[in-house]
């Protein structure tokens, strides 16, 4: 699992950055990363100064989070040293129309699992959600900047309930377990640049329509990505 996560994230990021340097590209590069939560004061809203604790990720074998953090650090450090205009957009769950179906992103697999269910137990964590179409480049952004993009923030249970109200005929045959982990993020920084995300209901509807067109809704049940599973259901 460590190699599967680290090699694509870290090596892939380096390859893209080096290709930009070689082609004399100096701006307009986005590096995608996830929003993560280190030990942080409970009474303080998470903003762009909030980074993952890589040692904590390593100890808990959360290689997905570790790889994302490592890749983002590499991108920002490289851009500063080499004069690239790089910004990092920090979402968590990213829904919306599929860009391709060759390999589903983690967030799409989560939403498909909610619709199709079984056999994994989902942790009822609190997650920020954003539409892939709203993870955009900001013309007014400076180089080496981070932006948290959180369209909506809710417990997984609330997301499941919303999906049930919109698509009552789906299976939803899985268990949710409360884990008592609620965090709050702020997207004040991109909002000041004019960021206006679309409504969550539109995002979910367009996501499901995209999955249907790709033939993903009626095929075999899928597994829940590891980071969203309860530990006793991990493999």
C-alpha positions in Angstrom: 0.0 0.0 0.0 2.8 2.4 0.8 4.5 2.0 -2.6 1.1 2.2 -4.4 0.4 5.6 -2.9 3.8 7.1 -2.7 5.2 6.4 -6.2 2.4 7.9 -8.3 1.9 11.0 -6.0 5.5 11.9 -5.4 7.2 10.8 -8.7 4.2 12.0 -10.7 4.4 15.5 -9.1 8.1 15.7 -9.8 7.7 14.6 -13.4 5.0 17.3 -14.1 7.1 20.1 -12.4 10.2 19.1 -14.3 8.3 19.0 -17.6 7.0 22.5 -16.9 10.5 23.8 -16.3 11.7 22.1 -19.5 9.0 23.7 -21.6 9.5 27.1 -20.0 6.0 27.1 -18.5 6.0 29.6 -15.6 2.4 29.7 -14.4 -1.0 28.1 -14.5 -0.1 24.8 -12.8 -2.4 23.3 -10.2 -1.3 20.6 -7.8 -4.3 18.7 -6.4 -4.1 17.6 -2.8 -6.5 16.6 0.0 -7.5 18.6 3.1 -6.1 16.9 6.1 -6.2 17.5 9.9 -3.1 17.4 12.2 -3.4 18.0 15.9 -5.1 21.4 15.9 -6.8 23.4 18.6 -10.5 22.4 18.7 -11.7 26.0 19.0 -9.7 27.1 15.9 -11.1 26.7 12.4 -8.8 24.9 10.0 -7.3 27.2 7.3 -4.4 27.1 4.8 -1.9 27.0 7.6 -3.2 23.6 8.7 -1.0 20.7 7.4 -1.0 17.0 8.0 1.2 15.5 10.6 3.3 13.2 8.4 4.7 11.2 11.3 1.2 10.5 12.6 0.2 9.4 9.1 3.3 7.1 9.0 2.6 5.6 12.4 -1.0 4.9 11.4 0.0 3.7 7.9 -2.2 6.3 6.3 -0.1 6.3 3.1 -2.8 8.1 1.1 -2.6 11.1 3.3 1.1 10.9 3.7 1.7 10.8 -0.1 -0.7 13.7 -0.7 1.1 15.9 1.9 4.6 14.9 0.6 3.6 15.7 -3.0 2.2 19.1 -2.1 5.3 20.1 -0.1 7.5 19.1 -3.1 5.3 21.1 -5.5 5.5 24.3 -3.4 9.2 24.0 -2.7 10.1 23.3 -6.3 8.0 26.2 -7.6 9.6 28.6 -5.2 13.1 27.5 -6.1 12.5 27.4 -9.9 10.2 30.4 -10.4 7.0 28.5 -11.3 3.6 30.0 -10.5 2.2 27.0 -8.6 -0.8 27.0 -6.4 -2.3 24.1 -4.5 -6.0 23.5 -4.2 -7.0 21.6 -1.1 -10.3 19.8 -1.4 -11.4 16.6 0.5 -14.3 14.8 -1.3 -14.4 15.9 -4.9 -17.6 15.1 -6.8 -19.0 16.1 -10.1 -18.9 14.8 -13.7 -16.1 12.2 -14.4 -13.2 13.4 -16.3 -12.5 9.9 -17.4 -13.3 6.3 -16.4 -10.0 4.6 -16.8 -9.3 4.9 -13.1 -11.9 6.3 -10.7 -10.8 8.9 -8.2 -11.2 8.1 -4.5 -14.1 10.5 -4.0 -16.2 9.0 -6.9 -15.6 5.6 -5.4 -17.0 6.8 -2.1 -20.2 8.2 -3.7 -20.7 5.0 -5.7 -20.2 3.0 -2.6 -22.9 5.0 -0.8 -25.3 4.2 -3.7 -24.4 0.5 -4.0 -23.2 -0.5 -0.5 -21.7 -3.5 1.2 -19.5 -5.1 2.6 -17.5 -2.3 4.3 -18.3 -0.3 7.4 -18.0 3.5 6.8 -16.7 5.9 9.4 -19.1 8.8 10.0 -16.5 11.5 9.7 -17.1 15.1 9.0 -16.0 16.0 5.4 -15.7 19.1 3.3 -17.1 18.5 -0.2 -16.5 20.4 -3.5 -17.4 20.1 -7.2 -14.5 19.3 -9.5 -15.6 22.1 -11.7 -15.1 24.5 -8.8 -11.5 23.5 -8.1 -10.2 26.2 -10.4 -7.2 28.4 -11.1 -7.5 31.9 -9.5 -6.2 34.6 -11.8 -5.5 36.8 -8.8 -3.6 34.2 -6.8 0.0 34.6 -6.0 2.7 31.9 -6.5 3.2 29.2 -3.9 -0.2 29.7 -2.4 -2.6 27.1 -0.9 -6.4 27.3 -1.1 -9.0 25.3 0.8 -12.0 24.7 -1.4 -14.9 23.5 0.8 -18.3 23.9 -0.9 -20.2 22.1 1.9 -19.2 20.5 5.1 -21.2 17.6 6.7 -21.1 14.2 8.4 -21.2 11.3 6.1 -24.6 10.4 7.6 -26.0 13.7 6.4 -24.6 13.1 2.9 -26.2 9.6 2.9 -29.5 11.1 4.0 -29.3 13.7 1.2 -28.6 11.0 -1.4 -31.5 8.9 -0.1 -33.8 11.9 -0.5 -32.6 12.4 -4.1 -32.2 8.7 -5.1 -34.5 6.6 -2.9 -34.2 3.5 -5.0 -30.5 2.9 -4.5 -29.3 0.2 -2.1 -27.5 2.1 0.7 -26.8 -1.3 2.2 -23.9 -0.6 4.5 -23.2 0.5 8.1 -22.1 3.8 9.4 -20.2 4.1 12.7 -19.7 7.4 14.6 -16.1 8.3 15.3 -16.5 11.7 17.0 -14.2 13.5 14.6 -15.7 16.8 13.5 -13.6 19.6 12.1 -14.4 22.8 10.5 -12.6 24.4 7.5 -12.8 27.9 6.1 -12.7 28.8 2.4 -12.4 32.5 3.2 -9.2 32.8 1.2 -10.5 31.7 -2.2 -13.8 33.4 -1.5 -12.0 36.8 -1.3 -10.8 36.1 -4.8 -14.4 35.7 -6.1 -14.8 31.9 -5.7 -18.5 30.9 -5.9 -19.1 27.2 -5.7 -22.3 25.6 -7.1 -25.0 24.0 -4.9 -24.3 20.5 -3.6 -27.6 19.1 -5.0 -26.4 20.1 -8.5 -23.0 18.5 -7.9 -24.6 15.2 -6.7 -27.1 15.1 -9.6 -24.4 15.7 -12.2 -22.2 13.1 -10.5 -24.8 10.4 -10.6 -25.7 11.2 -14.2 -22.1 10.9 -15.2 -21.8 7.5 -13.4 -24.9 6.3 -15.2 -23.5 7.3 -18.6 -20.3 5.4 -17.8 -22.2 2.3 -16.8 -20.9 2.4 -13.2 -24.2 2.4 -11.3 -25.6 -0.9 -12.3 -22.4 -3.0 -12.3 -21.0 -5.0 -9.4 -20.9 -3.6 -5.9 -17.6 -1.8 -5.1 -15.3 -1.5 -2.1 -15.0 1.6 0.0 -11.6 3.3 -0.2 -9.5 2.5 2.8 -9.4 6.0 4.3 -13.2 5.9 4.7 -13.4 2.4 6.3 -13.5 1.6 9.9 -10.2 -0.1 11.0 -11.8 -3.5 11.7 -12.9 -3.7 8.0 -9.5 -2.8 6.5 -7.6 -5.4 4.6 
